[in-house]
Amino acid sequence: MKNTSMHVVHVPATSANLGPGFDTLGMALDIYNSVVFCQSDTLTIELETSNPNIPLNSQNLIYIAAKRTADLLGRALPPLYLKQYDHIPMASGMGSSAACIVAGIYIADTLLNLWLSKKQILDIATQIEGHPDNVAPAIYGGLCLNQNNNGDILTLQIPVKGDIAVCIAHPSFSLSTKTARKVLPHEIPMHDAIYNLSCIGLFTSAFYTQDYSLLPYALQDKLHQPYRKHLIKGFDQIIKIAHSLGAYGTCISGAGPSMLSFIKESQLDFFAQNFSEALKEISGNWSVIPSKINKNGAIVEKFNSNN
Ligand code: HSE
């Protein structure tokens, strides 16, 4: 292996949609995937833990994103050495694909000295992912509202202040985004679109004013959840349990099957412990991941064994 300097890129998990914001809203969570990388003689991909679903060849999503970035910029991508440290569960609605795509773009950016801006990275990532709601917070961190203008993405970072955090319920079964998008209708009734517009207004107001008592109304949705809930066994029970423990509201995290509850940060430990206990009673082997809304997006740094 050529001994070029080693770097590591860290990319956070993300939760998209957040109730009414289908393909529009997303936020970063406190869990990261990391990829150690450098130039090599041949493409070599190693995993920290074995996962038979991750290709170790040119079909690897991190490599695909790096190659696509190089191609778009008219540059040749050298062979890569990649070592993946994955902590984001795959096909779980927590942005694992977005994390791979963003990591790949940063890897190409670093090795080819492209000096891409975050906005350029976002546009490339959206082109690969198909929608900006996960990739934007994976790049910028925080809570992002995105508008896709034919591939030219406008991202607004919504301020996150006050006593607010989230808790993810994550089942042992997975659900691919492809499957979860197939069940969506091509058209929706006008009154459902109007309803979601009101929810988005309430959602952004809740964060700008820190009046989180609006969230139970803001987290409603008629665009995707009604069509997807049957894919998530336990959907109604989880909403009820979270509500009984004091959550502001609960929605599907991304395309699912994970479910995300907004709660008071001051009650994070209490909520997570009791939620975890209560979820043992329902099928699906659910585990609980409490998280603050992570203000940091992806970062690249020189790798040393302390990273
Ligand atoms: N907005 C996307 C969806 C997120 O719900 O299908 C998953 O990639």
Residues whose N, C-alpha, C, O or C-beta is under 5 A from the ligand:
A	BS01	HSE	A16 F22 D23 D133 T177 R181 G254 A255
